[in-house]
């Protein structure tokens, strides 16, 4: 269970990093909102490294609970995107 959650959280972190670098390249990440991005990147990195550290120190249950903090919203967003792709709703 830990490895599955860690892999999924790593994918979520990769998506966050992708959007951060995309925003840096097109100018939407600027000095106005860099504080928000820094906090978001720190939180994602904290969850990943904290989960890894807790698992390495023998606290597997706490590591799984920490990884669920990032995995649950990521999974819900993934389900939402799949629902939009499958249902093809009319937005007008």
DRENVOMI-533300 format. One line per field, with one value per atom (N, C-alpha, C): y, x, z; atom name; residue in three letters; residue number from 0. Coordinates in pm, 1 decimal, always signed. Example, Ala and Ser with C-alpha at 12.3 -4.5 7.8 and 13.67 -1.06 7.14 Angstrom:
<rs>
v = (-569.0;-450.0;-330.0;-225.0;-106.0;+3.0) $
u = (+1319.0;+1230.0;+1320.0;+1285.0;+1367.0;+1290.0) $
w = (+780.0;+780.0;+780.0;+708.0;+714.0;+787.0) $
name = (N;CA;C;N;CA;C) $
resn = (ALA;ALA;ALA;SER;SER;SER) $
resi = (0;0;0;1;1;1) $
</rs>
This chain:
<rs>
v = (-119.1;+0.0;+126.9;+122.3;+239.7;+271.3;+170.4;+193.9;+248.9;+201.2;+250.1;+397.0;+430.0;+569.2;+659.0;+611.0;+692.0;+716.2;+615.6;+631.8;+728.8;+718.5;+809.4;+952.2;+968.7;+1101.9;+1158.0;+1073.7;+1119.4;+1168.5;+1101.6;+1148.3;+1282.5;+1297.3;+1425.1;+1534.9;+1504.6;+1602.0;+1637.0;+1539.1;+1566.2;+1658.6;+1641.5;+1729.4;+1871.2;+1883.7;+2016.4;+2083.8;+2009.3;+2065.4;+2103.8;+2023.4;+2055.1;+2188.2;+2206.8;+2332.2;+2450.0;+2426.3;+2533.9;+2578.3;+2484.3;+2522.4;+2578.5;+2530.2;+2587.7;+2733.8;+2758.1;+2895.0;+2985.7;+2930.6;+3010.3;+3045.3;+2950.8;+2975.8;+3075.3;+3074.8;+3168.9;+3295.0;+3306.8;+3430.2;+3439.0;+3334.8;+3341.3;+3319.9;+3258.6;+3253.4;+3372.6;+3467.6;+3591.4;+3622.9;+3740.3;+3780.4;+3801.1;+3820.1;+3838.7;+3711.2;+3595.8;+3471.5;+3366.2;+3405.9;+3307.7;+3253.0;+3330.7;+3281.4;+3165.6;+3173.8;+3063.3;+2938.8;+2957.4;+2843.8;+2782.2;+2866.9;+2815.0;+2731.6;+2780.3;+2703.7;+2572.1;+2574.6;+2453.1;+2351.2;+2396.3;+2305.1;+2251.6;+2335.4;+2290.3;+2187.5;+2207.7;+2112.2;+1977.0;+1979.0;+1853.8;+1781.0;+1855.4;+1793.9;+1744.8;+1818.8;+1777.0;+1648.0;+1632.3;+1508.6;+1391.2;+1409.9;+1300.7;+1262.1;+1360.2;+1329.4;+1286.2;+1345.5;+1303.3;+1160.5;+1122.5;+984.4;+887.0;+926.0;+839.3;+825.5;+936.0;+933.1;+851.3;+870.8;+794.5;+645.1;+609.9;+468.7;+411.9;+489.2;+441.7;+425.5;+505.9;+495.9;+394.2;+324.5;+217.0;+254.7;+376.7;+420.5;+412.3;+291.6;+272.9;+328.8;+314.0;+363.2;+515.6;+583.0;+728.6;+773.2;+698.3;+731.3;+720.2;+615.7;+598.3;+709.6;+745.7;+853.6;+986.4;+1011.0;+1134.4;+1133.8;+1022.3;+1015.0;+1027.0;+986.3;+1000.4;+1146.2;+1234.8;+1377.2;+1431.1;+1383.2;+1426.4;+1334.9;+1207.7;+1111.3;+1127.8;+1160.8;+1170.6;+1285.4;+1408.4;+1512.3;+1481.1;+1420.6;+1383.7;+1281.0;+1183.7;+1081.4;+1139.9;+1228.4;+1291.4;+1375.6;+1448.3;+1527.2;+1437.0;+1327.0;+1232.0;+1174.6;+1141.2;+1091.0;+1196.9;+1323.5;+1431.6;+1447.1;+1444.3;+1458.6;+1341.1;+1220.7;+1104.5;+1115.0;+1165.4;+1182.5;+1283.8;+1392.6;+1493.1;+1435.8;+1356.9;+1297.3;+1196.0;+1114.1;+1009.7;+1066.5;+1155.9;+1207.0;+1314.1;+1383.7;+1494.0;+1587.7;+1656.1;+1743.7;+1868.6;+1926.5;+2054.1;+2162.6;+2254.9;+2355.3;+2485.3;+2491.6;+2616.8;+2621.8) $
u = (+81.9;+0.0;+87.3;+197.2;+284.4;+342.9;+389.0;+452.6;+354.2;+231.1;+129.1;+99.5;+80.2;+53.0;+172.1;+291.8;+410.3;+424.6;+399.6;+407.8;+301.6;+180.1;+73.5;+105.2;+155.4;+193.8;+309.4;+400.0;+509.2;+453.9;+351.7;+288.0;+218.7;+151.2;+86.9;+192.4;+304.2;+412.8;+469.3;+479.5;+528.6;+433.3;+303.9;+205.8;+217.9;+233.4;+250.0;+376.8;+486.6;+610.5;+595.6;+523.4;+499.9;+428.1;+320.0;+245.6;+326.3;+411.4;+497.5;+594.6;+664.2;+760.7;+692.8;+574.1;+498.6;+463.6;+421.6;+390.3;+511.6;+626.1;+748.8;+783.0;+764.3;+802.1;+709.6;+580.2;+490.5;+461.9;+521.5;+511.0;+395.3;+313.7;+202.6;+247.0;+362.7;+423.3;+516.6;+478.0;+554.4;+580.2;+634.9;+662.3;+532.9;+422.1;+293.3;+245.2;+264.2;+211.3;+318.6;+444.1;+549.4;+538.9;+485.3;+466.6;+369.3;+262.2;+166.1;+229.7;+305.4;+371.0;+476.5;+549.5;+651.7;+587.4;+476.6;+405.1;+350.5;+297.1;+243.6;+353.3;+464.1;+575.7;+635.9;+643.8;+696.6;+604.6;+474.5;+379.3;+387.4;+394.9;+404.0;+534.2;+643.9;+772.3;+772.4;+708.9;+701.1;+624.1;+516.7;+439.1;+521.4;+587.8;+666.7;+784.0;+862.8;+979.7;+940.3;+833.1;+785.3;+735.6;+662.6;+616.7;+731.4;+830.1;+947.3;+1023.1;+1041.7;+1114.2;+1039.3;+908.7;+830.8;+835.0;+828.2;+835.6;+973.2;+1077.3;+1212.7;+1239.5;+1173.1;+1194.0;+1100.2;+1019.6;+936.9;+794.1;+754.1;+615.9;+534.4;+506.1;+438.5;+297.1;+225.5;+86.8;+84.5;+172.8;+178.9;+222.6;+311.8;+355.7;+239.5;+161.5;+46.1;-55.6;-81.1;-175.0;-126.2;+2.7;+57.6;+47.2;+74.9;+65.3;-79.1;-174.1;-314.7;-358.2;-288.0;-320.8;-307.8;-214.6;-195.3;-266.5;-280.6;-337.9;-489.0;-559.4;-705.8;-748.6;-698.3;-736.7;-691.1;-573.8;-527.3;-617.2;-662.4;-752.2;-888.9;-938.8;-1068.0;-1061.3;-951.3;-936.8;-924.4;-852.8;-840.7;-976.9;-1057.7;-1192.7;-1279.5;-1265.1;-1340.1;-1302.7;-1174.1;-1129.9;-1179.0;-1171.9;-1223.3;-1373.2;-1446.4;-1590.8;-1621.1;-1546.2;-1567.2;-1533.5;-1428.9;-1391.2;-1495.9;-1543.1;-1638.9;-1777.8;-1825.6;-1963.4;-1976.1;-1870.1;-1870.2;-1988.4;-1991.7;-2104.8;-2103.7;-2221.9;-2233.1;-2225.3;-2132.3;-2106.8;-2183.9;-2263.1;-2333.6;-2469.3) $
w = (+0.0;+0.0;+0.0;+76.5;+81.8;-55.3;-125.0;-255.5;-357.6;-353.5;-446.4;-418.0;-290.9;-255.4;-286.3;-259.5;-287.6;-437.7;-518.3;-664.3;-714.2;-661.7;-703.7;-660.9;-539.7;-493.6;-576.0;-619.1;-705.1;-839.6;-891.5;-1015.4;-994.1;-880.7;-850.0;-838.7;-774.9;-763.2;-900.3;-988.6;-1123.9;-1199.1;-1180.1;-1244.3;-1189.3;-1058.5;-998.2;-1052.0;-1058.3;-1113.1;-1259.8;-1336.9;-1477.7;-1491.3;-1414.1;-1423.2;-1370.2;-1271.0;-1221.6;-1329.9;-1392.2;-1495.5;-1619.0;-1650.1;-1760.6;-1728.9;-1605.2;-1565.0;-1564.0;-1526.7;-1531.2;-1675.0;-1765.1;-1904.6;-1973.5;-1940.0;-2007.3;-1926.0;-1808.3;-1732.1;-1635.5;-1622.5;-1528.4;-1384.3;-1363.7;-1230.8;-1221.5;-1139.2;-1129.4;-983.1;-958.8;-820.9;-742.6;-813.0;-746.2;-678.1;-742.3;-687.2;-657.2;-652.8;-626.9;-484.8;-392.6;-256.6;-250.7;-326.5;-333.0;-392.8;-500.5;-564.2;-473.5;-402.1;-311.2;-201.3;-146.3;-44.2;-97.6;-218.5;-279.4;-305.6;-361.4;-388.3;-258.7;-155.3;-26.1;+38.1;+26.9;+84.6;+13.6;-118.2;-194.0;-161.4;-157.1;-122.8;+20.9;+111.0;+250.6;+269.4;+194.0;+202.1;+149.5;+36.7;-20.0;+69.2;+108.7;+191.0;+331.9;+384.8;+516.0;+515.3;+411.5;+399.6;+385.8;+308.0;+292.3;+423.4;+493.4;+620.5;+724.7;+733.7;+831.4;+801.1;+674.1;+637.6;+668.6;+641.5;+667.9;+816.9;+899.6;+1043.5;+1109.1;+1029.4;+1081.9;+1113.9;+1088.4;+1113.3;+985.1;+942.0;+813.3;+813.8;+924.5;+930.0;+919.7;+991.5;+981.6;+843.0;+781.6;+645.9;+547.9;+561.5;+472.4;+494.7;+620.1;+648.6;+591.8;+601.7;+544.6;+392.7;+330.0;+184.0;+136.5;+218.7;+181.3;+174.2;+245.5;+241.2;+98.6;+23.7;-114.4;-213.4;-179.2;-273.2;-288.8;-182.5;-191.2;-283.7;-267.4;-363.9;-506.8;-520.7;-654.3;-720.0;-642.3;-695.1;-729.1;-645.2;-674.1;-800.7;-820.3;-942.4;-1065.1;-1051.1;-1161.2;-1199.1;-1099.5;-1127.3;-1193.7;-1151.6;-1214.6;-1361.6;-1391.8;-1530.4;-1614.4;-1560.1;-1633.5;-1657.3;-1558.6;-1575.0;-1684.2;-1689.5;-1793.8;-1930.8;-1938.9;-2067.8;-2113.8;-2021.9;-2058.7;-2084.6;-1997.0;-2009.0;-2117.5;-2148.1;-2245.6;-2225.4;-2109.7;-2081.4;-2168.8;-2182.5;-2254.2;-2149.1;-2163.8;-2062.5;-2089.3;-2195.3;-2223.6;-2162.0) $
name = (N;CA;C;N;CA;C;N;CA;C;N;CA;C;N;CA;C;N;CA;C;N;CA;C;N;CA;C;N;CA;C;N;CA;C;N;CA;C;N;CA;C;N;CA;C;N;CA;C;N;CA;C;N;CA;C;N;CA;C;N;CA;C;N;CA;C;N;CA;C;N;CA;C;N;CA;C;N;CA;C;N;CA;C;N;CA;C;N;CA;C;N;CA;C;N;CA;C;N;CA;C;N;CA;C;N;CA;C;N;CA;C;N;CA;C;N;CA;C;N;CA;C;N;CA;C;N;CA;C;N;CA;C;N;CA;C;N;CA;C;N;CA;C;N;CA;C;N;CA;C;N;CA;C;N;CA;C;N;CA;C;N;CA;C;N;CA;C;N;CA;C;N;CA;C;N;CA;C;N;CA;C;N;CA;C;N;CA;C;N;CA;C;N;CA;C;N;CA;C;N;CA;C;N;CA;C;N;CA;C;N;CA;C;N;CA;C;N;CA;C;N;CA;C;N;CA;C;N;CA;C;N;CA;C;N;CA;C;N;CA;C;N;CA;C;N;CA;C;N;CA;C;N;CA;C;N;CA;C;N;CA;C;N;CA;C;N;CA;C;N;CA;C;N;CA;C;N;CA;C;N;CA;C;N;CA;C;N;CA;C;N;CA;C;N;CA;C;N;CA;C;N;CA;C;N;CA;C;N;CA;C;N;CA;C;N;CA;C;N;CA;C) $
resn = (UNK;UNK;UNK;UNK;UNK;UNK;UNK;UNK;UNK;UNK;UNK;UNK;UNK;UNK;UNK;UNK;UNK;UNK;UNK;UNK;UNK;UNK;UNK;UNK;UNK;UNK;UNK;UNK;UNK;UNK;UNK;UNK;UNK;UNK;UNK;UNK;UNK;UNK;UNK;UNK;UNK;UNK;UNK;UNK;UNK;UNK;UNK;UNK;UNK;UNK;UNK;UNK;UNK;UNK;UNK;UNK;UNK;UNK;UNK;UNK;UNK;UNK;UNK;UNK;UNK;UNK;UNK;UNK;UNK;UNK;UNK;UNK;UNK;UNK;UNK;UNK;UNK;UNK;UNK;UNK;UNK;UNK;UNK;UNK;UNK;UNK;UNK;UNK;UNK;UNK;UNK;UNK;UNK;UNK;UNK;UNK;UNK;UNK;UNK;UNK;UNK;UNK;UNK;UNK;UNK;UNK;UNK;UNK;UNK;UNK;UNK;UNK;UNK;UNK;UNK;UNK;UNK;UNK;UNK;UNK;UNK;UNK;UNK;UNK;UNK;UNK;UNK;UNK;UNK;UNK;UNK;UNK;UNK;UNK;UNK;UNK;UNK;UNK;UNK;UNK;UNK;UNK;UNK;UNK;UNK;UNK;UNK;UNK;UNK;UNK;UNK;UNK;UNK;UNK;UNK;UNK;UNK;UNK;UNK;UNK;UNK;UNK;UNK;UNK;UNK;UNK;UNK;UNK;UNK;UNK;UNK;UNK;UNK;UNK;UNK;UNK;UNK;UNK;UNK;UNK;UNK;UNK;UNK;UNK;UNK;UNK;UNK;UNK;UNK;UNK;UNK;UNK;UNK;UNK;UNK;UNK;UNK;UNK;UNK;UNK;UNK;UNK;UNK;UNK;UNK;UNK;UNK;UNK;UNK;UNK;UNK;UNK;UNK;UNK;UNK;UNK;UNK;UNK;UNK;UNK;UNK;UNK;UNK;UNK;UNK;UNK;UNK;UNK;UNK;UNK;UNK;UNK;UNK;UNK;UNK;UNK;UNK;UNK;UNK;UNK;UNK;UNK;UNK;UNK;UNK;UNK;UNK;UNK;UNK;UNK;UNK;UNK;UNK;UNK;UNK;UNK;UNK;UNK;UNK;UNK;UNK;UNK;UNK;UNK;UNK;UNK;UNK;UNK;UNK;UNK;UNK;UNK;UNK;UNK;UNK;UNK) $
resi = (0;0;0;1;1;1;2;2;2;3;3;3;4;4;4;5;5;5;6;6;6;7;7;7;8;8;8;9;9;9;10;10;10;11;11;11;12;12;12;13;13;13;14;14;14;15;15;15;16;16;16;17;17;17;18;18;18;19;19;19;20;20;20;21;21;21;22;22;22;23;23;23;24;24;24;25;25;25;26;26;26;27;27;27;28;28;28;29;29;29;30;30;30;31;31;31;32;32;32;33;33;33;34;34;34;35;35;35;36;36;36;37;37;37;38;38;38;39;39;39;40;40;40;41;41;41;42;42;42;43;43;43;44;44;44;45;45;45;46;46;46;47;47;47;48;48;48;49;49;49;50;50;50;51;51;51;52;52;52;53;53;53;54;54;54;55;55;55;56;56;56;57;57;57;58;58;58;59;59;59;60;60;60;61;61;61;62;62;62;63;63;63;64;64;64;65;65;65;66;66;66;67;67;67;68;68;68;69;69;69;70;70;70;71;71;71;72;72;72;73;73;73;74;74;74;75;75;75;76;76;76;77;77;77;78;78;78;79;79;79;80;80;80;81;81;81;82;82;82;83;83;83;84;84;84;85;85;85;86;86;86;87;87;87;88;88;88;89;89;89;90;90;90;91;91;91) $
</rs>
